[in-house]
Amino acid sequence: MNKLITNISGINKLTKEAFEYLSEVSDINYVTISGQYELQKSLSECDVFWFRLNHKLTDEVLKTAKCKFILCAVTGLDHIDLEACKKNNITIVSLKNEQEFLKEVRATVEHSFGLMLSLIRQNKVAFKHSEEYKWNRNLFQGEELYRKNIGILGFGRLGKIMADYAAAFGMKVFYFDKIEDRNTSFTRCNSINELISKVDFLSIHITFDSSTQFIVNENVLKSIQQKLYIINTSRGGVVNEDDIIKYLKLGKIKGYATDVLYKEPDIQENKLIAYAKEHTNVIITPHIGGFTKESIAKTEIFIARKFIQILKKNKF
């Protein structure tokens, strides 16, 4: 069998084991891509295209693609036009629905918890304060998580792990999901509005699709009974960012910490970033939730193995 050609974008170097697996069936090129023309060119010059979140593969981009496989070691695929891939006979190899494997990948939830702690302890400004050789602790009185109520929006793999972590901190856990989990002791709410009305913290862990786009909007935020902290490591599109800013200004949202933005990585005109530059109660990180040494190694190896299994099954 002739070796395939794989172009890899946005990854400096594959994990050694993943590289070795992929090298068995493919020549590997690390490519630097700037703009749509170079992206289309790269997709037309390879059999396999491996990336994570650094490109949006739209119907327009994919119409000239000659590659037959897209490898993407993530669970959410909203940055890839799935219908266009189907139309162009491109197979996507990803982590979507790989529930058993993903039980061992917890980096995103750890980041969610870190963001929540950073919000209530005012770390964003406290770090800067000490780096300026200042030492006034009275400026940074924080809050505790113990005995506070947390709402988990989306009670899948990540939501359940977040619930367990919160319970370990002595928090009372509520959740909302379309599917009731009868194997949990945590309290299920009947709607997002009911969830928001009961909690001090909302942690978002839902999948992004057409049914969840802007699902956290003014219609649900108006149910806030006390001031609310929101943590989002899901996708930027599950919240209406304009409504988030509105309720921050009203003081109903006490703080917003997010690892994701709507339309990322095209964030030059993003209003939340502009707001965060002027306000201390908004924290934004550049989609680093799952970006740890351990999770990258695990997921790259898994994707490489999965890809080879597909090749063998289909006798490429």
N, C-alpha and C positions, 0 to 999 in steps of 0.2 A: 504493500500500500504506500502510495506517495504521501509524504508528510503534508499536513495542512499548514496554512500560514495563519498565525494568531497575532493580531495587533492589540496591544494593551495600552490603555490611556488612563492617566490620572493615578497610576500606581507606580511608585518609584522602583519597586522590586518585589516580585512575588515571594511569599514564604518558600523556603528551600524545598520542602517536601511537595508543595503544590507545583513549583517549577519543574521538579523532576518528573512528576506524573504527566504534566502537560507536554514536556519535552519528548516523551515517548511517542507522541502522535503528531507533534506540531513543531515547526520552527517558530520562534517567539521574537517579536519586535516590540520594544517599548517606544511608543510614539508620543510626540508632543503636538497637541491639536489646538489651534487658535481659530475660532470662527467656523461657520457652517460649511464653507467650501472645503476646508481641510478635513472636517469631520466626514463629509460625503466622500471625499477622495479616499480616506482611510477605509471606510466601509466598502468601497468598491475594489480595494486592493488586497483583501484578506478573506479567509474562509471563516474565521472566528474573531469576534470583537469582544474584548473583556474590558469592562469599566465598572464603576460603582454609581456615583451620583453626579459626576461632573459634566454630563451632557444631557440634553433632552432629545430623545430620538423620536421625532415627529414623523408624520406621513411624508412631509416634504423632504426631510432628511433621508428617509429610508427608500425613497422611490428609485434611486440609482444604486442602491446597495447590492453587492454581489455576495456578501458574506451570508452564510447559512446558519450561523450560531451566534447568539449574543449571550455572553456569560456575565452574570451580575450577582455578586454575593451579597444581596440585600433581600429583604422580605417585601417591601413596598415597591411596586413597579409603575407608579403614576408618572414617572419620567420617561416611560417607553410607550409608544403607541402600539398597543397589543394587536389591534385590528390590522394595522399596517404590516406588522410582522407576519401575521397570518396570511395576508394577501400576498406578501413577498416570499412566502415559504421559509421564514426564518424561525428557527427554534430558540426559545429563551430558556436558559438554564439558570435558575435562581434559587433562593431559599424559601420562596413562597410555599406555604403549606407543609413545610418540613418540620412538623411539630415535635417529633421525638428528638431529632438532632438539636433543635433550638432550645430545648429545656436546659441545655448546658451553656447557653449563650445569654449572659445576664448583664452585659455592660450597659445597655440602654437604661435599664431600671436603676442601676447604681447611679448613673448620671442624673436621672430624674430625682432621686433622693438628694443628691448633692446640690442640685438647683434649688430644691425646696429649702434645704438648710441655709443655702447662701442668701435666699430671699429674707428669711426671718431673722438672720443674724447680720444683715446689712454688709455682707462681705465685699460687695462690689466697691463700696466707698471706704470701708475699713482698710482694705488692702492698700488702696491709693493713699489714704491718710498716713499710714505708718511709713510708706515709701517716701513720703515728703518730710520725714523726720519729725512727725507730730505724734502725740501720745495722749489724746483726750478720750478716755473710755466713755465718758458721759454722753458723747455724741452717738453712741452705737448700742443703746439698750435694745436687746432683741426679744424674741419670744421663744417659748418652748413648744415642742410637738406633743409632749405627754398629755394625755386626756383630751386632745383636740380631735375633732371629727374630720375625717378625710373621705372624699368621694372618688371612687375609681370609675372613670368613664371608659368602658370597654374591658370586659372581664375575661379576656383570653389569656394567652401565655404570659405576656408582660404584665397585664393588669393583676393577675393572681400573685405574681412574684412581688409586685409593688404592695399589694395588700398585706402579704406576709411580712415584708420589711416594716411597713407602717405599724402593724400589730406588735412587732418586736419593740417598737419605740413607745408602746403604750397608747397608741391612737385607737379610736373607735372607727371601724371601717364600714363604709356604705359603698354600694356599687350599683351601676346600671349597665345592663347588657340586654340585647333582645332575647337572649336565651338565658333562662334561669339555671343556675348551678345548684343542684340539690345536695352537692357534696361539700358545701362550704358552710361555715358558721357565720360568715359575714352577712350583713343585712342588705337585701336587694330592694332597690326603689323601683317604682313602676314607670318612671319617666326621668328624663334628664332634668326637667324642672323640679321634680320632687327631690332629686339628688342634690341639686344646687341649693335648694332651700334648707337643707339639713347640715351643711358642712362648712368647715373653715378653710379647707383646702380642696381643690379639684385637680386630679392628676389624669391626663388624657392619654389613653392607650388604644385608640380605635384605628381600624384600617381606613385608609382614605380611598373613597370611590365616589361615584355620583350620588349615592344615597347619604354620604356623610359630609359632603362638601358644605362648608360654612355651618355645620350643625350646632356649633357653639356660637350663637348670635344673640341679638338683642332680645328675641323672643324667649330665650332661656335665661339670659343674664338678668332679666327683670325679676327673676325668682330669688335672687340673692336676698337673704334675710339679714345676715350680718356681713361684715366686710370679708371678702374672699381672696385667697391666694390661688393662682392658677399656674400649673406646670404642664408644659406641652412638649413631649418628645415623640409625638406621633407624626403628623405632617402639618405644614403651615396652612394647608387648605381646609383643615377641619374646623378652623375658627375664622370668624369674620374679623379681620384685624382692625377694621375701622370701628367696629362695635367694641372691641377690646379697649381701644384708645378712648372711646367715649366713656366707658365705665371706669377706666382709670382716672379720667378727669373728674368724673362725678364722685370719686372716692369710694365707689362700691367694690371695685377690684383694688385690693390693697397692694398687690404686687403680681407681676406676670413674668415668669421665667420660661424661655423657650429655646429649644435646640433646632427649631425648624421655622422657616418663613414661607409664605405664599410666593410661588413663582421662583423659588430659589433654583439655581444660583444667580438668577438675574435679580439682584437686590438693590441696585443703585437708586431706585426711586421708592424704596420701601419706607412707609410712614412710621412703622414701629421702630426702625433703626433711628430715624430722626427724633422720635420721642425719647428713646432710650438715652440718646446723647445729652438730653436736657433733664432727665429724671432718674433718680437713684433706685426706683422700685421696679425697673424693668431690666432683666438680664437676658442677653442673647448670646448663644454660642453657635458656631458655624457647623451644625449637624455633625457633632462629634460623639453623640451618644454611644454608638456601636463601635467607635474607632479606638479600640485598645489593642495592644500587642496580642493578647490572648484571643480576642474575638476575631481579629483579622486572620490569625494563623488557622484557627478552627474552621472559619468559613471558607477561606481560600482552598484549603485542602479538601473540604467537603465538595465544593463546586468542581474542582479538578477531577475528583473521583467520579462524581455524578456525570460529568461530561464524557469521560472515557466509557462509563457503563452504557451511556446512550449510543456512543459510536459502535460499541461491540454489539449491542442489541440490534441495531439497524444495519450492521455489517458495512460500515463506511470504510 
